[in-house]
């Protein structure tokens, strides 16, 4: 029988738990959660998306999305507006304070990326990212 650490899925889960703990601690210091940071990054890439569009891009389910955006709106990091063309749709926009928060998050995540790439070692980084993307794109939900 194979040892537990011989399974890719176990090692990926163990790595993600450690990464999540480290990132959560750092983001907690600036008062934001990991999913909230993903929402801000998503809106920084393309502002004015619907909750459904944000959820699709960030892989956050719709039941969590409303609560997360409510918190971001309460902190004035995002604002909701009715869609001018479809009054049933609500669009979410990042605010100036939201952009400033996204810059802080970017600094934290860039430092984490540097650490992770250093741990992978020179020459393994591109192959790792390529393999990871193949896994993400190759497995249907």
C-alpha positions in Angstrom: 0.0 0.0 0.0 1.3 3.5 -0.9 2.0 6.0 1.8 -0.4 8.9 2.1 2.3 11.4 0.9 2.6 9.4 -2.4 -0.7 10.8 -3.5 -0.7 14.1 -5.5 -4.1 15.1 -4.1 -2.8 14.7 -0.5 0.3 16.8 -1.1 -1.7 19.5 -2.9 -4.2 19.7 0.0 -1.4 19.8 2.6 0.4 22.6 0.6 -2.9 24.6 0.2 -3.7 24.3 3.9 -0.3 25.7 4.8 -0.5 28.5 2.2 -4.1 29.4 3.3 -3.0 29.6 6.9 0.0 31.8 6.1 -2.0 34.0 3.7 -4.9 34.3 6.1 -2.7 35.5 8.9 -1.1 38.2 6.7 -4.4 39.4 5.3 -6.0 39.4 8.7 -3.5 42.1 9.7 -5.1 44.4 7.1 -8.6 43.3 7.8 -9.5 41.2 4.8 -10.1 37.6 4.0 -8.7 35.5 1.1 -12.0 35.3 -0.8 -12.5 39.1 -0.3 -9.0 39.7 -1.8 -9.9 37.6 -4.8 -13.1 39.7 -5.4 -11.0 42.9 -5.2 -8.5 41.5 -7.7 -11.2 40.4 -10.0 -12.8 43.9 -10.0 -9.4 45.5 -10.5 -9.0 43.4 -13.7 -12.5 44.2 -14.9 -14.7 46.6 -12.9 -18.5 46.6 -12.9 -19.1 42.8 -13.0 -22.2 41.1 -11.7 -22.0 38.8 -8.6 -22.4 35.8 -10.9 -19.5 36.9 -13.1 -17.3 37.5 -10.1 -18.3 34.2 -8.6 -17.4 32.4 -11.9 -14.0 34.0 -12.1 -13.1 33.6 -8.4 -14.7 30.1 -7.9 -16.7 31.5 -5.0 -20.2 30.0 -4.7 -23.2 32.4 -5.0 -24.3 31.8 -1.4 -21.0 33.1 -0.1 -20.7 35.9 -2.7 -23.5 38.0 -1.3 -22.1 38.0 2.2 -18.5 38.7 1.1 -19.6 41.7 -1.1 -21.8 42.9 1.8 -18.8 43.1 4.0 -16.7 44.8 1.3 -19.4 47.3 0.7 -19.7 48.0 4.5 -16.0 48.8 4.5 -16.6 51.0 1.4 -14.1 48.9 -0.7 -16.8 48.2 -3.3 -20.2 49.7 -4.3 -23.2 48.1 -6.0 -25.1 49.8 -8.8 -28.1 48.8 -10.9 -27.2 48.0 -14.4 -28.3 50.8 -16.7 -29.4 48.3 -19.4 -30.9 45.5 -17.2 -32.5 46.8 -14.1 -32.6 43.2 -12.7 -28.8 43.0 -12.7 -26.6 44.6 -10.0 -23.0 45.4 -10.9 -20.2 45.7 -8.4 -17.5 48.4 -8.7 -14.2 48.7 -6.8 -13.8 52.1 -5.0 -10.7 54.2 -4.4 -10.3 52.7 -0.9 -10.8 49.3 -2.6 -8.0 50.0 -5.0 -5.7 51.0 -2.2 -6.6 47.8 -0.3 -5.9 45.8 -3.5 -2.4 47.3 -3.7 -1.7 46.2 -0.1 -3.0 42.7 -0.9 -0.9 42.6 -4.1 2.2 43.3 -2.1 1.4 40.5 0.4 0.6 38.0 -2.4 3.6 39.0 -4.5 5.8 38.2 -1.5 4.1 34.9 -1.0 4.6 34.1 -4.7 8.3 34.9 -4.3 8.6 32.5 -1.3 6.8 29.7 -3.1 8.8 30.1 -6.3 12.0 30.1 -4.2 10.9 26.9 -2.5 10.2 25.3 -5.9 13.8 26.0 -7.0 15.2 27.5 -10.1 14.1 25.7 -13.3 11.1 24.0 -11.6 8.8 27.1 -11.6 7.6 27.1 -15.2 7.1 23.3 -15.2 5.2 23.5 -11.9 2.9 26.2 -13.1 2.3 24.4 -16.4 1.5 21.2 -14.6 -0.8 23.0 -12.2 -2.7 24.7 -15.0 -3.0 21.3 -16.8 -4.6 19.8 -13.7 -7.0 22.7 -13.2 -8.1 22.7 -16.9 -8.1 18.9 -17.2 -10.5 18.1 -14.4 -14.2 18.8 -14.8 -16.3 19.7 -11.8 
